[in-house]
Amino acid sequence: MSISGASCGAANGRARSSNPIAERASVLFCSIGDASKVFGIEGTPQEVTARLMKRFGSRYVVSTDHMNGPYLRGPEGFTAYATTAVPVIDRPGAGDAFIAATIHGYLSGDIASGVQWGKRASEFAITHMGDLTRIRTGELRIPLGTDIDR
């Protein structure tokens, strides 16, 4: 489940209706900013993801924080992923691309790789116009730091 202030009915900085769904999610996506705005959970990424996991009982919590993170918390512990600066052409679709690739990894049995793929997919998404990102699986395995030539 992906939680954002806009999508879960946040009013006066608190969620109105997302809790029952979030409590059933195996993978909870919630940015550091939305954890604060929607649930009043603040702290370091380690603290925020731990508190989200404890509150909702999700097996995994995936969080983003603009150019910091993303972050993954699961039974294996906490992992912070380094971001790579890319030229921003158009932002719509980056979050959807991140979530889709991360879920692909989760469903393939490797959510840690999924978060890495999601990070790469969102990098691709913001480097072109439009909200639809078409990426071949092989493009997600390009080593970090290589140029994107389309």
Salt bridges, closest charged atoms under 4 A:
GLU123 OE2 - LYS119 NZ 3.13
GLU123 OE1 - ARG120 NH1 2.77
GLU139 OE2 - ARG136 NH2 3.97
GLU139 OE2 - ARG150 NH2 3.76
